[in-house]
Amino acid sequence: MTQIDAGAVGTESAPARHVHLAQVRYADLDPQHHVNNVRMLTYLEDARVSFLRYGGAVEGDQVFGAMVVARQEADYVAPLLPRTDPVRVELWVTEVRNASFTLAYEILDDDRVYLRARTVLVGFDVATQSARRLDATERAFLAAYA
């Protein structure tokens, strides 16, 4: 399930959050009958892709050029069990540098946080196969979530 609600959680004291809804599927479960740790990272990936594609003013416009994941870390806080309601994956920006930025995430519902994570993304020049600086449009979009 991919429903997006960007910025609804932000206040003056907290950054806006991009919210992505993920449906727990039977195939996501491991032998202990909770969502497998690798599938939890897939939920983060789905949220990240929806965030990077969200900012186009017109459907199909893209704010971001190519990006690569340079680092990812995750803290598994509680087991995520089978459920009928989707789980929220909320993300926001914690740091913007010349060629990279850091996203923070929580996978949660109204009662519990299941996972906290961070991902460092680096702008990437496909032609030269090297890092590139973030442009002004990318920086402006990220600023709304920082």
CNS distance restraints for C-alpha pairs under 8 A (distance, minus, plus):
assign (resid   1 and name CA) (resid  21 and name CA) 6.15 0.50 0.50
assign (resid   1 and name CA) (resid  22 and name CA) 5.41 0.50 0.50
assign (resid   1 and name CA) (resid  23 and name CA) 5.60 0.50 0.50
assign (resid   1 and name CA) (resid  86 and name CA) 7.72 0.50 0.50
assign (resid   2 and name CA) (resid  20 and name CA) 6.31 0.50 0.50
assign (resid   2 and name CA) (resid  21 and name CA) 5.69 0.50 0.50
assign (resid   2 and name CA) (resid  22 and name CA) 6.62 0.50 0.50
assign (resid   3 and name CA) (resid  19 and name CA) 7.95 0.50 0.50
assign (resid   3 and name CA) (resid  20 and name CA) 5.83 0.50 0.50
assign (resid   3 and name CA) (resid  21 and name CA) 5.64 0.50 0.50
assign (resid   4 and name CA) (resid  18 and name CA) 7.23 0.50 0.50
assign (resid   4 and name CA) (resid  19 and name CA) 5.67 0.50 0.50
assign (resid   4 and name CA) (resid  20 and name CA) 5.11 0.50 0.50
assign (resid   4 and name CA) (resid  21 and name CA) 7.09 0.50 0.50
assign (resid   4 and name CA) (resid  50 and name CA) 7.54 0.50 0.50
assign (resid   5 and name CA) (resid  18 and name CA) 6.19 0.50 0.50
assign (resid   5 and name CA) (resid  19 and name CA) 5.20 0.50 0.50
assign (resid   5 and name CA) (resid  20 and name CA) 6.97 0.50 0.50
assign (resid   6 and name CA) (resid  16 and name CA) 7.42 0.50 0.50
assign (resid   6 and name CA) (resid  17 and name CA) 6.14 0.50 0.50
assign (resid   6 and name CA) (resid  18 and name CA) 4.23 0.50 0.50
assign (resid   6 and name CA) (resid  19 and name CA) 5.86 0.50 0.50
assign (resid   7 and name CA) (resid  16 and name CA) 4.42 0.50 0.50
assign (resid   7 and name CA) (resid  17 and name CA) 5.00 0.50 0.50
assign (resid   7 and name CA) (resid  18 and name CA) 5.72 0.50 0.50
assign (resid   7 and name CA) (resid  19 and name CA) 7.87 0.50 0.50
assign (resid   7 and name CA) (resid 145 and name CA) 7.45 0.50 0.50
assign (resid   8 and name CA) (resid  16 and name CA) 6.58 0.50 0.50
assign (resid   8 and name CA) (resid  17 and name CA) 6.67 0.50 0.50
assign (resid   8 and name CA) (resid  18 and name CA) 7.66 0.50 0.50
assign (resid   9 and name CA) (resid  15 and name CA) 7.66 0.50 0.50
assign (resid   9 and name CA) (resid  16 and name CA) 5.45 0.50 0.50
assign (resid   9 and name CA) (resid  17 and name CA) 5.49 0.50 0.50
assign (resid  10 and name CA) (resid  14 and name CA) 5.48 0.50 0.50
assign (resid  10 and name CA) (resid  15 and name CA) 4.81 0.50 0.50
assign (resid  10 and name CA) (resid  16 and name CA) 3.44 0.50 0.50
assign (resid  10 and name CA) (resid  17 and name CA) 6.01 0.50 0.50
assign (resid  10 and name CA) (resid 145 and name CA) 7.99 0.50 0.50
assign (resid  11 and name CA) (resid  15 and name CA) 6.33 0.50 0.50
assign (resid  11 and name CA) (resid  16 and name CA) 6.76 0.50 0.50
assign (resid  15 and name CA) (resid  92 and name CA) 6.76 0.50 0.50
assign (resid  15 and name CA) (resid  93 and name CA) 7.75 0.50 0.50
assign (resid  15 and name CA) (resid 144 and name CA) 7.43 0.50 0.50
assign (resid  15 and name CA) (resid 145 and name CA) 5.28 0.50 0.50
assign (resid  15 and name CA) (resid 146 and name CA) 5.33 0.50 0.50
assign (resid  16 and name CA) (resid  92 and name CA) 6.61 0.50 0.50
assign (resid  16 and name CA) (resid 144 and name CA) 6.60 0.50 0.50
assign (resid  16 and name CA) (resid 145 and name CA) 4.78 0.50 0.50
assign (resid  16 and name CA) (resid 146 and name CA) 7.20 0.50 0.50
assign (resid  17 and name CA) (resid  90 and name CA) 5.96 0.50 0.50
assign (resid  17 and name CA) (resid  91 and name CA) 5.38 0.50 0.50
assign (resid  17 and name CA) (resid  92 and name CA) 4.95 0.50 0.50
assign (resid  17 and name CA) (resid 145 and name CA) 6.17 0.50 0.50
assign (resid  18 and name CA) (resid  51 and name CA) 6.53 0.50 0.50
assign (resid  18 and name CA) (resid  90 and name CA) 5.57 0.50 0.50
assign (resid  18 and name CA) (resid  91 and name CA) 5.26 0.50 0.50
assign (resid  18 and name CA) (resid  92 and name CA) 6.36 0.50 0.50
assign (resid  18 and name CA) (resid 145 and name CA) 7.79 0.50 0.50
assign (resid  19 and name CA) (resid  47 and name CA) 7.51 0.50 0.50
assign (resid  19 and name CA) (resid  88 and name CA) 6.47 0.50 0.50
assign (resid  19 and name CA) (resid  89 and name CA) 5.76 0.50 0.50
assign (resid  19 and name CA) (resid  90 and name CA) 4.52 0.50 0.50
assign (resid  19 and name CA) (resid  91 and name CA) 6.63 0.50 0.50
assign (resid  20 and name CA) (resid  46 and name CA) 7.95 0.50 0.50
assign (resid  20 and name CA) (resid  47 and name CA) 5.37 0.50 0.50
assign (resid  20 and name CA) (resid  50 and name CA) 7.43 0.50 0.50
assign (resid  20 and name CA) (resid  88 and name CA) 5.83 0.50 0.50
assign (resid  20 and name CA) (resid  89 and name CA) 5.08 0.50 0.50
assign (resid  20 and name CA) (resid  90 and name CA) 6.32 0.50 0.50
assign (resid  21 and name CA) (resid  86 and name CA) 5.79 0.50 0.50
assign (resid  21 and name CA) (resid  87 and name CA) 5.71 0.50 0.50
assign (resid  21 and name CA) (resid  88 and name CA) 4.73 0.50 0.50
assign (resid  21 and name CA) (resid  89 and name CA) 6.09 0.50 0.50
assign (resid  22 and name CA) (resid  43 and name CA) 6.57 0.50 0.50
assign (resid  22 and name CA) (resid  86 and name CA) 5.21 0.50 0.50
assign (resid  22 and name CA) (resid  87 and name CA) 5.32 0.50 0.50
assign (resid  22 and name CA) (resid  88 and name CA) 6.31 0.50 0.50
assign (resid  22 and name CA) (resid  89 and name CA) 7.03 0.50 0.50
assign (resid  23 and name CA) (resid  84 and name CA) 7.65 0.50 0.50
assign (resid  23 and name CA) (resid  85 and name CA) 6.97 0.50 0.50
assign (resid  23 and name CA) (resid  86 and name CA) 4.39 0.50 0.50
assign (resid  23 and name CA) (resid  87 and name CA) 6.35 0.50 0.50
assign (resid  24 and name CA) (resid  28 and name CA) 6.60 0.50 0.50
assign (resid  24 and name CA) (resid  35 and name CA) 7.60 0.50 0.50
assign (resid  24 and name CA) (resid  82 and name CA) 6.36 0.50 0.50
assign (resid  24 and name CA) (resid  83 and name CA) 6.50 0.50 0.50
assign (resid  24 and name CA) (resid  84 and name CA) 7.44 0.50 0.50
assign (resid  24 and name CA) (resid  86 and name CA) 6.51 0.50 0.50
assign (resid  24 and name CA) (resid  87 and name CA) 7.38 0.50 0.50
assign (resid  25 and name CA) (resid  29 and name CA) 7.36 0.50 0.50
assign (resid  25 and name CA) (resid  82 and name CA) 7.48 0.50 0.50
assign (resid  26 and name CA) (resid  82 and name CA) 7.37 0.50 0.50
assign (resid  28 and name CA) (resid  34 and name CA) 7.93 0.50 0.50
assign (resid  28 and name CA) (resid  35 and name CA) 5.32 0.50 0.50
assign (resid  28 and name CA) (resid  36 and name CA) 6.05 0.50 0.50
assign (resid  28 and name CA) (resid  39 and name CA) 5.88 0.50 0.50
assign (resid  29 and name CA) (resid  33 and name CA) 5.44 0.50 0.50
assign (resid  29 and name CA) (resid  34 and name CA) 5.07 0.50 0.50
assign (resid  29 and name CA) (resid  35 and name CA) 4.37 0.50 0.50
assign (resid  29 and name CA) (resid  36 and name CA) 5.46 0.50 0.50
assign (resid  29 and name CA) (resid  82 and name CA) 7.63 0.50 0.50
assign (resid  30 and name CA) (resid  34 and name CA) 5.87 0.50 0.50
assign (resid  30 and name CA) (resid  35 and name CA) 6.15 0.50 0.50
assign (resid  30 and name CA) (resid  36 and name CA) 5.18 0.50 0.50
assign (resid  33 and name CA) (resid  81 and name CA) 6.81 0.50 0.50
assign (resid  33 and name CA) (resid  82 and name CA) 7.52 0.50 0.50
assign (resid  34 and name CA) (resid  79 and name CA) 6.09 0.50 0.50
assign (resid  34 and name CA) (resid  80 and name CA) 5.49 0.50 0.50
assign (resid  34 and name CA) (resid  81 and name CA) 4.53 0.50 0.50
assign (resid  34 and name CA) (resid  82 and name CA) 6.54 0.50 0.50
assign (resid  35 and name CA) (resid  39 and name CA) 6.58 0.50 0.50
assign (resid  35 and name CA) (resid  40 and name CA) 6.82 0.50 0.50
assign (resid  35 and name CA) (resid  79 and name CA) 7.08 0.50 0.50
assign (resid  35 and name CA) (resid  80 and name CA) 5.44 0.50 0.50
assign (resid  35 and name CA) (resid  81 and name CA) 6.16 0.50 0.50
assign (resid  35 and name CA) (resid  82 and name CA) 7.41 0.50 0.50
assign (resid  36 and name CA) (resid  40 and name CA) 6.48 0.50 0.50
assign (resid  37 and name CA) (resid  41 and name CA) 6.72 0.50 0.50
assign (resid  37 and name CA) (resid  76 and name CA) 7.96 0.50 0.50
assign (resid  38 and name CA) (resid  42 and name CA) 6.53 0.50 0.50
assign (resid  39 and name CA) (resid  43 and name CA) 6.40 0.50 0.50
assign (resid  40 and name CA) (resid  44 and name CA) 6.62 0.50 0.50
assign (resid  41 and name CA) (resid  45 and name CA) 6.27 0.50 0.50
assign (resid  42 and name CA) (resid  46 and name CA) 6.16 0.50 0.50
assign (resid  43 and name CA) (resid  47 and name CA) 6.30 0.50 0.50
assign (resid  43 and name CA) (resid  89 and name CA) 7.22 0.50 0.50
assign (resid  44 and name CA) (resid  48 and name CA) 6.07 0.50 0.50
assign (resid  44 and name CA) (resid  89 and name CA) 6.90 0.50 0.50
assign (resid  44 and name CA) (resid 105 and name CA) 7.42 0.50 0.50
assign (resid  45 and name CA) (resid  49 and name CA) 6.11 0.50 0.50
assign (resid  46 and name CA) (resid  50 and name CA) 6.24 0.50 0.50
assign (resid  47 and name CA) (resid  51 and name CA) 6.12 0.50 0.50
assign (resid  47 and name CA) (resid  89 and name CA) 6.42 0.50 0.50
assign (resid  47 and name CA) (resid  90 and name CA) 7.67 0.50 0.50
assign (resid  47 and name CA) (resid  91 and name CA) 7.57 0.50 0.50
assign (resid  48 and name CA) (resid  52 and name CA) 6.15 0.50 0.50
assign (resid  48 and name CA) (resid  91 and name CA) 7.79 0.50 0.50
assign (resid  49 and name CA) (resid  53 and name CA) 6.22 0.50 0.50
assign (resid  50 and name CA) (resid  54 and name CA) 5.82 0.50 0.50
assign (resid  51 and name CA) (resid  55 and name CA) 7.43 0.50 0.50
assign (resid  52 and name CA) (resid  62 and name CA) 7.80 0.50 0.50
assign (resid  52 and name CA) (resid  63 and name CA) 7.23 0.50 0.50
assign (resid  52 and name CA) (resid  64 and name CA) 6.30 0.50 0.50
assign (resid  53 and name CA) (resid  61 and name CA) 7.96 0.50 0.50
assign (resid  53 and name CA) (resid  62 and name CA) 5.88 0.50 0.50
assign (resid  53 and name CA) (resid  63 and name CA) 6.99 0.50 0.50
assign (resid  53 and name CA) (resid  64 and name CA) 7.45 0.50 0.50
assign (resid  54 and name CA) (resid  62 and name CA) 7.86 0.50 0.50
assign (resid  55 and name CA) (resid  61 and name CA) 7.86 0.50 0.50
assign (resid  55 and name CA) (resid  62 and name CA) 6.76 0.50 0.50
assign (resid  55 and name CA) (resid  63 and name CA) 5.76 0.50 0.50
assign (resid  55 and name CA) (resid 141 and name CA) 6.98 0.50 0.50
assign (resid  56 and name CA) (resid  60 and name CA) 6.76 0.50 0.50
assign (resid  56 and name CA) (resid  61 and name CA) 4.43 0.50 0.50
assign (resid  56 and name CA) (resid  62 and name CA) 4.98 0.50 0.50
assign (resid  56 and name CA) (resid  63 and name CA) 5.65 0.50 0.50
assign (resid  57 and name CA) (resid  61 and name CA) 6.45 0.50 0.50
assign (resid  63 and name CA) (resid 137 and name CA) 6.52 0.50 0.50
assign (resid  63 and name CA) (resid 138 and name CA) 6.00 0.50 0.50
assign (resid  63 and name CA) (resid 141 and name CA) 7.64 0.50 0.50
assign (resid  64 and name CA) (resid 137 and name CA) 7.90 0.50 0.50
assign (resid  64 and name CA) (resid 138 and name CA) 5.78 0.50 0.50
assign (resid  65 and name CA) (resid 123 and name CA) 7.08 0.50 0.50
assign (resid  65 and name CA) (resid 124 and name CA) 7.51 0.50 0.50
assign (resid  66 and name CA) (resid 123 and name CA) 6.08 0.50 0.50
assign (resid  66 and name CA) (resid 124 and name CA) 5.22 0.50 0.50
assign (resid  66 and name CA) (resid 125 and name CA) 6.70 0.50 0.50
assign (resid  66 and name CA) (resid 126 and name CA) 7.12 0.50 0.50
assign (resid  67 and name CA) (resid 121 and name CA) 6.24 0.50 0.50
assign (resid  67 and name CA) (resid 122 and name CA) 5.49 0.50 0.50
assign (resid  67 and name CA) (resid 123 and name CA) 4.62 0.50 0.50
assign (resid  67 and name CA) (resid 124 and name CA) 5.08 0.50 0.50
assign (resid  68 and name CA) (resid 121 and name CA) 5.60 0.50 0.50
assign (resid  68 and name CA) (resid 122 and name CA) 5.40 0.50 0.50
assign (resid  68 and name CA) (resid 123 and name CA) 6.65 0.50 0.50
assign (resid  68 and name CA) (resid 124 and name CA) 6.38 0.50 0.50
assign (resid  69 and name CA) (resid 119 and name CA) 6.93 0.50 0.50
assign (resid  69 and name CA) (resid 120 and name CA) 6.01 0.50 0.50
assign (resid  69 and name CA) (resid 121 and name CA) 4.64 0.50 0.50
assign (resid  69 and name CA) (resid 122 and name CA) 6.42 0.50 0.50
assign (resid  70 and name CA) (resid 119 and name CA) 7.54 0.50 0.50
assign (resid  70 and name CA) (resid 120 and name CA) 5.49 0.50 0.50
assign (resid  70 and name CA) (resid 121 and name CA) 5.67 0.50 0.50
assign (resid  70 and name CA) (resid 122 and name CA) 6.42 0.50 0.50
assign (resid  71 and name CA) (resid 119 and name CA) 5.59 0.50 0.50
assign (resid  71 and name CA) (resid 120 and name CA) 5.08 0.50 0.50
assign (resid  71 and name CA) (resid 121 and name CA) 7.33 0.50 0.50
assign (resid  72 and name CA) (resid 117 and name CA) 7.33 0.50 0.50
assign (resid  72 and name CA) (resid 118 and name CA) 5.71 0.50 0.50
assign (resid  72 and name CA) (resid 119 and name CA) 4.37 0.50 0.50
assign (resid  72 and name CA) (resid 120 and name CA) 6.46 0.50 0.50
assign (resid  73 and name CA) (resid 117 and name CA) 5.54 0.50 0.50
assign (resid  73 and name CA) (resid 118 and name CA) 5.46 0.50 0.50
assign (resid  73 and name CA) (resid 119 and name CA) 6.61 0.50 0.50
assign (resid  74 and name CA) (resid 115 and name CA) 6.92 0.50 0.50
assign (resid  74 and name CA) (resid 116 and name CA) 5.84 0.50 0.50
assign (resid  74 and name CA) (resid 117 and name CA) 4.15 0.50 0.50
assign (resid  74 and name CA) (resid 118 and name CA) 6.57 0.50 0.50
assign (resid  75 and name CA) (resid 115 and name CA) 5.68 0.50 0.50
assign (resid  75 and name CA) (resid 116 and name CA) 5.24 0.50 0.50
assign (resid  75 and name CA) (resid 117 and name CA) 6.06 0.50 0.50
assign (resid  76 and name CA) (resid 114 and name CA) 6.27 0.50 0.50
assign (resid  76 and name CA) (resid 115 and name CA) 4.64 0.50 0.50
assign (resid  76 and name CA) (resid 116 and name CA) 6.71 0.50 0.50
assign (resid  77 and name CA) (resid 113 and name CA) 6.68 0.50 0.50
assign (resid  77 and name CA) (resid 114 and name CA) 4.96 0.50 0.50
assign (resid  77 and name CA) (resid 115 and name CA) 5.16 0.50 0.50
assign (resid  77 and name CA) (resid 116 and name CA) 7.22 0.50 0.50
assign (resid  78 and name CA) (resid 112 and name CA) 7.99 0.50 0.50
assign (resid  78 and name CA) (resid 113 and name CA) 6.99 0.50 0.50
assign (resid  78 and name CA) (resid 114 and name CA) 4.60 0.50 0.50
assign (resid  78 and name CA) (resid 115 and name CA) 6.94 0.50 0.50
assign (resid  79 and name CA) (resid 114 and name CA) 6.30 0.50 0.50
assign (resid  80 and name CA) (resid 114 and name CA) 6.22 0.50 0.50
assign (resid  87 and name CA) (resid 107 and name CA) 6.83 0.50 0.50
assign (resid  87 and name CA) (resid 108 and name CA) 6.04 0.50 0.50
assign (resid  87 and name CA) (resid 109 and name CA) 5.74 0.50 0.50
assign (resid  88 and name CA) (resid 106 and name CA) 7.91 0.50 0.50
assign (resid  88 and name CA) (resid 107 and name CA) 5.65 0.50 0.50
assign (resid  88 and name CA) (resid 108 and name CA) 5.37 0.50 0.50
assign (resid  88 and name CA) (resid 109 and name CA) 5.97 0.50 0.50
assign (resid  89 and name CA) (resid 105 and name CA) 6.78 0.50 0.50
assign (resid  89 and name CA) (resid 106 and name CA) 5.75 0.50 0.50
assign (resid  89 and name CA) (resid 107 and name CA) 4.50 0.50 0.50
assign (resid  89 and name CA) (resid 108 and name CA) 6.54 0.50 0.50
assign (resid  90 and name CA) (resid 105 and name CA) 5.49 0.50 0.50
assign (resid  90 and name CA) (resid 106 and name CA) 5.35 0.50 0.50
assign (resid  90 and name CA) (resid 107 and name CA) 6.47 0.50 0.50
assign (resid  90 and name CA) (resid 108 and name CA) 7.89 0.50 0.50
assign (resid  91 and name CA) (resid 103 and name CA) 6.45 0.50 0.50
assign (resid  91 and name CA) (resid 104 and name CA) 5.48 0.50 0.50
assign (resid  91 and name CA) (resid 105 and name CA) 4.32 0.50 0.50
assign (resid  91 and name CA) (resid 106 and name CA) 6.62 0.50 0.50
assign (resid  92 and name CA) (resid 103 and name CA) 5.58 0.50 0.50
assign (resid  92 and name CA) (resid 104 and name CA) 5.49 0.50 0.50
assign (resid  92 and name CA) (resid 105 and name CA) 6.69 0.50 0.50
assign (resid  92 and name CA) (resid 145 and name CA) 5.26 0.50 0.50
assign (resid  92 and name CA) (resid 146 and name CA) 6.45 0.50 0.50
assign (resid  93 and name CA) (resid 101 and name CA) 7.29 0.50 0.50
assign (resid  93 and name CA) (resid 102 and name CA) 5.85 0.50 0.50
assign (resid  93 and name CA) (resid 103 and name CA) 4.60 0.50 0.50
assign (resid  93 and name CA) (resid 104 and name CA) 6.20 0.50 0.50
assign (resid  93 and name CA) (resid 142 and name CA) 6.61 0.50 0.50
assign (resid  93 and name CA) (resid 143 and name CA) 7.81 0.50 0.50
assign (resid  93 and name CA) (resid 145 and name CA) 5.27 0.50 0.50
assign (resid  93 and name CA) (resid 146 and name CA) 4.57 0.50 0.50
assign (resid  94 and name CA) (resid 101 and name CA) 7.63 0.50 0.50
assign (resid  94 and name CA) (resid 102 and name CA) 5.57 0.50 0.50
assign (resid  94 and name CA) (resid 103 and name CA) 5.90 0.50 0.50
assign (resid  94 and name CA) (resid 104 and name CA) 6.44 0.50 0.50
assign (resid  94 and name CA) (resid 146 and name CA) 5.65 0.50 0.50
assign (resid  95 and name CA) (resid 101 and name CA) 5.39 0.50 0.50
assign (resid  95 and name CA) (resid 102 and name CA) 5.12 0.50 0.50
assign (resid  95 and name CA) (resid 103 and name CA) 7.50 0.50 0.50
assign (resid  95 and name CA) (resid 146 and name CA) 7.08 0.50 0.50
assign (resid  96 and name CA) (resid 100 and name CA) 6.18 0.50 0.50
assign (resid  96 and name CA) (resid 101 and name CA) 4.28 0.50 0.50
assign (resid  96 and name CA) (resid 102 and name CA) 6.58 0.50 0.50
assign (resid  96 and name CA) (resid 139 and name CA) 7.60 0.50 0.50
assign (resid  96 and name CA) (resid 142 and name CA) 7.65 0.50 0.50
assign (resid  97 and name CA) (resid 101 and name CA) 5.75 0.50 0.50
assign (resid  98 and name CA) (resid 133 and name CA) 5.48 0.50 0.50
assign (resid  98 and name CA) (resid 134 and name CA) 6.12 0.50 0.50
assign (resid  99 and name CA) (resid 122 and name CA) 5.74 0.50 0.50
assign (resid  99 and name CA) (resid 123 and name CA) 5.56 0.50 0.50
assign (resid  99 and name CA) (resid 131 and name CA) 6.85 0.50 0.50
assign (resid  99 and name CA) (resid 132 and name CA) 5.73 0.50 0.50
assign (resid  99 and name CA) (resid 133 and name CA) 4.10 0.50 0.50
assign (resid  99 and name CA) (resid 134 and name CA) 5.15 0.50 0.50
assign (resid 100 and name CA) (resid 120 and name CA) 6.78 0.50 0.50
assign (resid 100 and name CA) (resid 121 and name CA) 5.45 0.50 0.50
assign (resid 100 and name CA) (resid 122 and name CA) 4.21 0.50 0.50
assign (resid 100 and name CA) (resid 123 and name CA) 6.03 0.50 0.50
assign (resid 100 and name CA) (resid 133 and name CA) 7.57 0.50 0.50
assign (resid 100 and name CA) (resid 134 and name CA) 7.02 0.50 0.50
assign (resid 101 and name CA) (resid 120 and name CA) 5.72 0.50 0.50
assign (resid 101 and name CA) (resid 121 and name CA) 5.50 0.50 0.50
assign (resid 101 and name CA) (resid 122 and name CA) 6.68 0.50 0.50
assign (resid 102 and name CA) (resid 118 and name CA) 6.72 0.50 0.50
assign (resid 102 and name CA) (resid 119 and name CA) 5.57 0.50 0.50
assign (resid 102 and name CA) (resid 120 and name CA) 4.40 0.50 0.50
assign (resid 102 and name CA) (resid 121 and name CA) 6.27 0.50 0.50
assign (resid 103 and name CA) (resid 118 and name CA) 5.50 0.50 0.50
assign (resid 103 and name CA) (resid 119 and name CA) 5.23 0.50 0.50
assign (resid 103 and name CA) (resid 120 and name CA) 6.46 0.50 0.50
assign (resid 103 and name CA) (resid 121 and name CA) 7.86 0.50 0.50
assign (resid 104 and name CA) (resid 116 and name CA) 7.47 0.50 0.50
assign (resid 104 and name CA) (resid 117 and name CA) 5.73 0.50 0.50
assign (resid 104 and name CA) (resid 118 and name CA) 4.45 0.50 0.50
assign (resid 104 and name CA) (resid 119 and name CA) 6.65 0.50 0.50
assign (resid 105 and name CA) (resid 115 and name CA) 7.88 0.50 0.50
assign (resid 105 and name CA) (resid 116 and name CA) 5.60 0.50 0.50
assign (resid 105 and name CA) (resid 117 and name CA) 5.09 0.50 0.50
assign (resid 105 and name CA) (resid 118 and name CA) 6.19 0.50 0.50
assign (resid 106 and name CA) (resid 113 and name CA) 6.71 0.50 0.50
assign (resid 106 and name CA) (resid 114 and name CA) 7.37 0.50 0.50
assign (resid 106 and name CA) (resid 115 and name CA) 5.59 0.50 0.50
assign (resid 106 and name CA) (resid 116 and name CA) 4.61 0.50 0.50
assign (resid 106 and name CA) (resid 117 and name CA) 6.56 0.50 0.50
assign (resid 107 and name CA) (resid 113 and name CA) 5.98 0.50 0.50
assign (resid 107 and name CA) (resid 114 and name CA) 5.48 0.50 0.50
assign (resid 107 and name CA) (resid 115 and name CA) 5.12 0.50 0.50
assign (resid 107 and name CA) (resid 116 and name CA) 6.67 0.50 0.50
assign (resid 108 and name CA) (resid 112 and name CA) 5.65 0.50 0.50
assign (resid 108 and name CA) (resid 113 and name CA) 4.27 0.50 0.50
assign (resid 108 and name CA) (resid 114 and name CA) 5.53 0.50 0.50
assign (resid 108 and name CA) (resid 115 and name CA) 7.22 0.50 0.50
assign (resid 109 and name CA) (resid 113 and name CA) 6.64 0.50 0.50
assign (resid 122 and name CA) (resid 131 and name CA) 6.60 0.50 0.50
assign (resid 122 and name CA) (resid 132 and name CA) 7.62 0.50 0.50
assign (resid 123 and name CA) (resid 131 and name CA) 5.68 0.50 0.50
assign (resid 123 and name CA) (resid 132 and name CA) 5.10 0.50 0.50
assign (resid 123 and name CA) (resid 133 and name CA) 6.17 0.50 0.50
assign (resid 123 and name CA) (resid 134 and name CA) 5.99 0.50 0.50
assign (resid 124 and name CA) (resid 129 and name CA) 6.96 0.50 0.50
assign (resid 124 and name CA) (resid 130 and name CA) 5.82 0.50 0.50
assign (resid 124 and name CA) (resid 131 and name CA) 4.57 0.50 0.50
assign (resid 124 and name CA) (resid 132 and name CA) 5.21 0.50 0.50
assign (resid 125 and name CA) (resid 129 and name CA) 5.55 0.50 0.50
assign (resid 125 and name CA) (resid 130 and name CA) 5.43 0.50 0.50
assign (resid 125 and name CA) (resid 131 and name CA) 5.94 0.50 0.50
assign (resid 125 and name CA) (resid 132 and name CA) 5.69 0.50 0.50
assign (resid 126 and name CA) (resid 130 and name CA) 7.12 0.50 0.50
assign (resid 134 and name CA) (resid 138 and name CA) 6.16 0.50 0.50
assign (resid 134 and name CA) (resid 139 and name CA) 6.58 0.50 0.50
assign (resid 135 and name CA) (resid 139 and name CA) 6.27 0.50 0.50
assign (resid 136 and name CA) (resid 140 and name CA) 6.06 0.50 0.50
assign (resid 137 and name CA) (resid 141 and name CA) 6.31 0.50 0.50
assign (resid 138 and name CA) (resid 142 and name CA) 6.22 0.50 0.50
assign (resid 139 and name CA) (resid 143 and name CA) 6.09 0.50 0.50
assign (resid 140 and name CA) (resid 144 and name CA) 7.00 0.50 0.50
assign (resid 141 and name CA) (resid 145 and name CA) 7.53 0.50 0.50
assign (resid 142 and name CA) (resid 146 and name CA) 6.41 0.50 0.50
